[in-house]
Amino acid sequence: MSQQIRLATVEDYPRIMEIWESAVKATHDFLAEEDFTYFKEAIPKDYLPNLEVPFYAAKPTNSIFIGIRRKLRNAVCSQ
């Protein structure tokens, strides 16, 4: 079964947040716990719904997402 990149839906947010959390914990040891908690709550509620988020999931442990806003582009990839 071939997989394709598609726009993420609300159902993808838990996996996107798993990737985000793993990446942030591995690379942002300077981030205060209260800031981490703020973003962990705000991203799926306030950020993701306002972005086009291409998402690829070949299997549950191999996923990629990219958040795109029209004039500003940010990318986060993991695992």
FILOVO-731105 format. One record per atom (N, C-alpha, C): residue in three letters; atom name; x, y, z. Coordinates in steps of 0.001 Angstrom, whole numbers. Layout:
ATOM   r  a       X       Y       Z
ATOM ALA CA       X       Y       Z
...
//
This chain:
ATOM   r  a       X       Y       Z
ATOM MET  N     845   -1188       0
ATOM MET CA       0       0       0
ATOM MET  C     884    1242       0
ATOM SER  N     742    2081    -988
ATOM SER CA    1567    3283   -1052
ATOM SER  C     945    4388    -198
ATOM GLN  N    1802    5189     367
ATOM GLN CA    1371    6313    1181
ATOM GLN  C    1699    7598     434
ATOM GLN  N     923    8627     678
ATOM GLN CA    1155    9909      32
ATOM GLN  C    1178   11013    1077
ATOM ILE  N    1832   12091     712
ATOM ILE CA    1764   13274    1548
ATOM ILE  C     380   13872    1362
ATOM ARG  N    -247   14209    2470
ATOM ARG CA   -1591   14780    2446
ATOM ARG  C   -1668   15855    3523
ATOM LEU  N   -2689   16677    3468
ATOM LEU CA   -2867   17666    4529
ATOM LEU  C   -3322   16967    5800
ATOM ALA  N   -2714   17346    6897
ATOM ALA CA   -3072   16770    8191
ATOM ALA  C   -4484   17181    8576
ATOM THR  N   -5131   16298    9314
ATOM THR CA   -6446   16576    9877
ATOM THR  C   -6314   16594   11400
ATOM VAL  N   -7372   16961   12052
ATOM VAL CA   -7388   16976   13514
ATOM VAL  C   -7009   15605   14072
ATOM GLU  N   -7366   14561   13373
ATOM GLU CA   -7037   13204   13825
ATOM GLU  C   -5522   12959   13822
ATOM ASP  N   -4766   13730   13052
ATOM ASP CA   -3307   13591   12999
ATOM ASP  C   -2612   14381   14107
ATOM TYR  N   -3291   15283   14740
ATOM TYR CA   -2659   16146   15730
ATOM TYR  C   -1965   15373   16848
ATOM PRO  N   -2543   14306   17402
ATOM PRO CA   -1812   13580   18454
ATOM PRO  C    -450   13067   17977
ATOM ARG  N    -361   12526   16771
ATOM ARG CA     923   12034   16255
ATOM ARG  C    1863   13203   15981
ATOM ILE  N    1328   14293   15442
ATOM ILE CA    2158   15478   15212
ATOM ILE  C    2733   15973   16530
ATOM MET  N    1937   15977   17566
ATOM MET CA    2422   16446   18860
ATOM MET  C    3420   15471   19477
ATOM GLU  N    3291   14183   19218
ATOM GLU CA    4306   13227   19671
ATOM GLU  C    5649   13549   19015
ATOM ILE  N    5625   13807   17718
ATOM ILE CA    6844   14156   16991
ATOM ILE  C    7416   15459   17543
ATOM TRP  N    6563   16449   17695
ATOM TRP CA    6997   17748   18216
ATOM TRP  C    7641   17593   19587
ATOM GLU  N    6967   16871   20485
ATOM GLU CA    7479   16707   21846
ATOM GLU  C    8833   15993   21841
ATOM SER  N    8957   14953   21058
ATOM SER CA   10212   14220   20971
ATOM SER  C   11340   15118   20461
ATOM ALA  N   11058   15894   19424
ATOM ALA CA   12077   16776   18853
ATOM ALA  C   12474   17871   19836
ATOM VAL  N   11495   18467   20494
ATOM VAL CA   11785   19559   21430
ATOM VAL  C   12561   19039   22630
ATOM LYS  N   12157   17904   23185
ATOM LYS CA   12870   17363   24350
ATOM LYS  C   14303   16973   23996
ATOM ALA  N   14541   16573   22758
ATOM ALA CA   15885   16171   22343
ATOM ALA  C   16790   17362   22020
ATOM THR  N   16205   18512   21716
ATOM THR CA   17024   19621   21213
ATOM THR  C   16883   20936   21973
ATOM HIS  N   15911   21047   22854
ATOM HIS CA   15644   22333   23506
ATOM HIS  C   15794   22234   25028
ATOM ASP  N   16953   21813   25495
ATOM ASP CA   17141   21667   26938
ATOM ASP  C   17121   23010   27664
ATOM PHE  N   17198   24099   26936
ATOM PHE CA   17145   25448   27493
ATOM PHE  C   15714   25916   27746
ATOM LEU  N   14727   25212   27217
ATOM LEU CA   13337   25638   27309
ATOM LEU  C   12789   25358   28708
ATOM ALA  N   12241   26383   29334
ATOM ALA CA   11648   26223   30662
ATOM ALA  C   10426   25313   30573
ATOM GLU  N   10190   24560   31617
ATOM GLU CA    9067   23615   31633
ATOM GLU  C    7731   24322   31407
ATOM GLU  N    7550   25505   31968
ATOM GLU CA    6283   26221   31774
ATOM GLU  C    6114   26658   30321
ATOM ASP  N    7210   26982   29640
ATOM ASP CA    7126   27326   28217
ATOM ASP  C    6795   26091   27387
ATOM PHE  N    7434   24976   27722
ATOM PHE CA    7139   23716   27035
ATOM PHE  C    5654   23374   27188
ATOM THR  N    5143   23477   28397
ATOM THR CA    3734   23170   28665
ATOM THR  C    2814   24118   27887
ATOM TYR  N    3165   25398   27858
ATOM TYR CA    2355   26367   27109
ATOM TYR  C    2249   25948   25640
ATOM PHE  N    3392   25703   25008
ATOM PHE CA    3377   25361   23587
ATOM PHE  C    2716   24015   23332
ATOM LYS  N    2914   23062   24227
ATOM LYS CA    2279   21745   24053
ATOM LYS  C     760   21870   24032
ATOM GLU  N     222   22787   24798
ATOM GLU CA   -1222   23019   24817
ATOM GLU  C   -1668   23919   23661
ATOM ALA  N    -860   24928   23334
ATOM ALA CA   -1258   25922   22330
ATOM ALA  C   -1137   25421   20894
ATOM ILE  N    -137   24614   20605
ATOM ILE CA      96   24207   19211
ATOM ILE  C   -1113   23502   18608
ATOM PRO  N   -1668   22449   19226
ATOM PRO CA   -2812   21793   18574
ATOM PRO  C   -4087   22622   18597
ATOM LYS  N   -4180   23542   19522
ATOM LYS CA   -5400   24339   19671
ATOM LYS  C   -5355   25634   18867
ATOM ASP  N   -4204   26311   18870
ATOM ASP CA   -4117   27638   18283
ATOM ASP  C   -3273   27718   17004
ATOM TYR  N   -2291   26872   16872
ATOM TYR CA   -1375   26967   15733
ATOM TYR  C   -1760   26030   14585
ATOM LEU  N   -1847   24741   14859
ATOM LEU CA   -2109   23777   13784
ATOM LEU  C   -3381   24078   12991
ATOM PRO  N   -4485   24478   13632
ATOM PRO CA   -5689   24758   12842
ATOM PRO  C   -5533   25935   11876
ATOM ASN  N   -4511   26756   12080
ATOM ASN CA   -4295   27926   11231
ATOM ASN  C   -3185   27726   10200
ATOM LEU  N   -2697   26512   10082
ATOM LEU CA   -1632   26190    9144
ATOM LEU  C   -2083   25126    8163
ATOM GLU  N   -1487   25136    6984
ATOM GLU CA   -1587   23986    6097
ATOM GLU  C    -453   23073    6532
ATOM VAL  N    -770   21853    6922
ATOM VAL CA     244   20966    7473
ATOM VAL  C     331   19699    6630
ATOM PRO  N    1254   19671    5655
ATOM PRO CA    1462   18425    4925
ATOM PRO  C    1953   17350    5895
ATOM PHE  N    1436   16152    5733
ATOM PHE CA    1700   15069    6684
ATOM PHE  C    1915   13779    5917
ATOM TYR  N    2925   13030    6323
ATOM TYR CA    3216   11729    5725
ATOM TYR  C    3397   10721    6852
ATOM ALA  N    2669    9638    6795
ATOM ALA CA    2807    8590    7796
ATOM ALA  C    2865    7245    7098
ATOM ALA  N    4065    6703    6981
ATOM ALA CA    4230    5395    6355
ATOM ALA  C    3798    4297    7312
ATOM LYS  N    4064    4512    8579
ATOM LYS CA    3629    3624    9646
ATOM LYS  C    3635    4440   10930
ATOM PRO  N    3070    3934   11994
ATOM PRO CA    2927    4763   13200
ATOM PRO  C    4230    5352   13734
ATOM THR  N    5353    4708   13506
ATOM THR CA    6606    5232   14051
ATOM THR  C    7454    5965   13016
ATOM ASN  N    6936    6182   11830
ATOM ASN CA    7689    6850   10773
ATOM ASN  C    6802    7911   10148
ATOM SER  N    6807    9095   10735
ATOM SER CA    5925   10176   10281
ATOM SER  C    6712   11461   10112
ATOM ILE  N    6217   12319    9234
ATOM ILE CA    6811   13625    8989
ATOM ILE  C    5676   14634    8857
ATOM PHE  N    5885   15834    9407
ATOM PHE CA    4935   16905    9148
ATOM PHE  C    5688   18198    8905
ATOM ILE  N    5068   19102    8163
ATOM ILE CA    5635   20408    7860
ATOM ILE  C    4513   21433    8009
ATOM GLY  N    4706   22418    8855
ATOM GLY CA    3708   23470    9013
ATOM GLY  C    4015   24615    8070
ATOM ILE  N    3055   25038    7285
ATOM ILE CA    3275   26095    6295
ATOM ILE  C    2249   27203    6482
ATOM ARG  N    2735   28409    6595
ATOM ARG CA    1892   29589    6591
ATOM ARG  C    2290   30382    5361
ATOM ARG  N    1384   31029    4708
ATOM ARG CA    1627   31593    3381
ATOM ARG  C    2929   32371    3235
ATOM LYS  N    3214   33350    4072
ATOM LYS CA    4420   34154    3890
ATOM LYS  C    5548   33709    4808
ATOM LEU  N    5289   32776    5685
ATOM LEU CA    6304   32287    6618
ATOM LEU  C    6255   30781    6587
ATOM ARG  N    7367   30140    6400
ATOM ARG CA    7396   28677    6328
ATOM ARG  C    8271   28130    7440
ATOM ASN  N    7731   27166    8176
ATOM ASN CA    8470   26485    9233
ATOM ASN  C    8347   24994    8992
ATOM ALA  N    9387   24276    9263
ATOM ALA CA    9362   22840    9063
ATOM ALA  C    9849   22122   10310
ATOM VAL  N    9183   21037   10612
ATOM VAL CA    9604   20157   11697
ATOM VAL  C    9497   18744   11184
ATOM CYS  N   10579   18004   11254
ATOM CYS CA   10589   16620   10800
ATOM CYS  C   11159   15753   11904
ATOM SER  N   10727   14522   11931
ATOM SER CA   11214   13626   12963
ATOM SER  C   11023   12197   12564
ATOM GLN  N   11664   11338   13289
ATOM GLN CA   11541    9880   13279
ATOM GLN  C   11149    9325   11963
//
